[in-house]
């Protein structure tokens, strides 16, 4: 039975890592579930504190994944229309994975700034900020899921 649990956990960990670059999948959340499943095997013991900390981290990173591109839009000079455009673009992009997740917020920010009457340079700067925010969020997700993957192997082979 341990082998089935470990295999299921490993699959969740791998899908979690893949989910870091495919926004349709909640990468850190799946990686966290992989650790939870692994804890049901006889080979690994994680503390309650461990699960609370990593659960909170997974939740925070999942929220940041949606907030950071919006922050990037604002940081690069986007108006409230650019921010709303980025949010709407992100939601529309959900229906066109995986490209929609990248292009959606960018296009939404550009269209929002166009609606606000901004010049071309300002429109694309806000869109670029949204794209940079997407890259930063992806990096954070990979970092967190990669750390959880390390903890998976550490728990399995070095505990």
MOWOSUL-V693844 format. One record per residue. N is the residue number from 1. RES is the residue in one small letter. PSI is psi in whole degrees, -180 to 180 (NA if undefined). OMEGA is omega in radians with two decimals (NA if undefined). Layout:
# MOWOSUL-V693844
n: [N:N]
res: [RES:RES]
psi: [PSI:PSI]
omega: [OMEGA:OMEGA]
This chain:
# MOWOSUL-V693844
n: [1:2:3:4:5:6:7:8:9:10:11:12:13:14:15:16:17:18:19:20:21:22:23:24:25:26:27:28:29:30:31:32:33:34:35:36:37:38:39:40:41:42:43:44:45:46:47:48:49:50:51:52:53:54:55:56:57:58:59:60:61:62:63:64:65:66:67:68:69:70:71:72:73:74:75:76:77:78:79:80:81:82:83:84:85:86:87:88:89:90:91:92:93:94:95:96:97:98:99:100:101:102:103:104:105:106:107:108:109:110:111:112:113:114:115:116:117:118:119:120:121:122:123:124:125:126:127:128:129:130:131:132:133:134:135:136:137:138:139:140:141:142:143:144:145:146:147:148:149:150:151:152:153:154:155:156:157:158:159]
res: [x:x:x:x:x:x:x:x:x:x:x:x:x:x:x:x:x:x:x:x:x:x:x:x:x:x:x:x:x:x:x:x:x:x:x:x:x:x:x:x:x:x:x:x:x:x:x:x:x:x:x:x:x:x:x:x:x:x:x:x:x:x:x:x:x:x:x:x:x:x:x:x:x:x:x:x:x:x:x:x:x:x:x:x:x:x:x:x:x:x:x:x:x:x:x:x:x:x:x:x:x:x:x:x:x:x:x:x:x:x:x:x:x:x:x:x:x:x:x:x:x:x:x:x:x:x:x:x:x:x:x:x:x:x:x:x:x:x:x:x:x:x:x:x:x:x:x:x:x:x:x:x:x:x:x:x:x:x:x]
psi: [-34:-37:-37:-44:-45:-41:-44:-41:-44:-40:-44:-40:-45:-45:-34:-43:-42:-39:-16:-28:-14:99:-12:-21:134:84:-62:-34:-43:-39:-42:-44:-34:-40:-39:-47:-42:-32:-17:-9:161:-9:-15:141:120:147:164:-40:-42:-48:-37:-47:-51:-28:-44:-43:-46:-42:-46:-44:-37:-42:-44:-30:-30:-28:-38:-44:-34:-43:-42:-40:-47:-42:-32:23:12:144:-178:-29:-38:-40:-48:-38:-40:-42:-47:-41:-38:-45:-43:-39:-24:-26:-4:57:156:-18:-34:-29:-27:-49:-35:-57:-38:-53:-40:-42:-42:-46:-40:-42:-33:-43:-35:-5:20:159:164:-45:-44:-37:-49:-28:-43:-41:-40:-39:-40:-42:-43:-42:-41:-45:-42:-45:-41:-43:-44:-43:-43:-42:-47:-47:-36:-39:-42:-37:-42:-44:-34:-53:-39:-46:-36:-40:-19:16:NA]
omega: [3.12:-3.11:3.10:3.13:-3.14:3.12:3.12:3.12:3.14:3.11:3.10:3.13:3.14:3.12:3.07:3.09:3.10:3.14:3.09:3.14:3.03:-3.01:3.11:-3.13:3.12:-3.01:-3.11:3.12:3.11:3.08:3.10:3.10:3.06:3.08:3.11:3.13:3.13:-3.11:3.10:3.08:3.14:-3.04:-3.01:3.04:3.05:-3.13:3.07:3.11:3.10:-3.11:3.11:-3.13:-3.09:3.04:3.10:3.12:3.13:3.13:-3.13:-3.14:3.10:3.10:3.14:3.13:3.11:-3.05:-3.02:3.09:3.10:3.09:3.12:3.10:3.14:-3.08:-3.13:2.99:3.13:3.09:3.10:3.09:3.08:3.11:3.12:3.08:3.10:3.12:3.14:3.10:3.09:3.14:3.10:3.13:3.10:-3.11:-3.10:-3.11:-0.22:-3.06:-3.11:-3.13:-3.13:-3.06:-3.08:3.13:3.11:-3.12:3.13:3.12:3.13:3.14:3.10:3.12:3.08:3.11:-3.14:3.11:3.13:3.08:-3.08:-3.12:-3.14:3.13:-3.08:3.07:3.09:3.09:3.09:3.09:3.09:3.12:3.09:3.08:3.09:3.14:3.12:3.12:3.12:3.11:3.14:3.13:3.12:3.13:-3.11:3.13:3.08:3.08:3.10:3.09:3.07:3.13:3.05:-3.13:3.11:3.12:-3.08:-3.00:-3.05:3.13:NA]
